[in-house]
Amino acid sequence: MSIVTVGKKYSVCATCEFWNGPRSADSGCSTFDNKASGICMGEGFSNWKVGAVSTCLKWRHWNALDDTEA
């Protein structure tokens, strides 16, 4: 397990609106375990289990990152 914090401009699943895996938003960053998996709720990997650091062409910015202070 390795906890990672990345800024909202990183295009990985853990910063994507469609990913429903374990993560938290704080100070405009996403914090997550880089080995975590979640289900993609978007078109990219629709209903597939994908890792937090995966990426695809259907990535969309996770709005929760805008609700926190930067």
Steps between C-alpha positions, in 0.01 A plus 500: 500500500623844409293811573528758223378860477467655155372833378175542313676534165623138499288293260478171691195309624541634855438854366220399261132576553405149381718291736335365813796374696642593842644853498465832673508860383686758707661832411434445128678164501391137489650262756482125440683169519678453167403130504128574561238390250153633429224467244500733200154653464581675171542398138874436515492171693125484566434282806854359502717480808797730434793626706534845651791593273340374178396749235295508180373735229166552680652655816299786653615730781364398845299801619562422869853630447356846430296502822812511716740786555818492295 
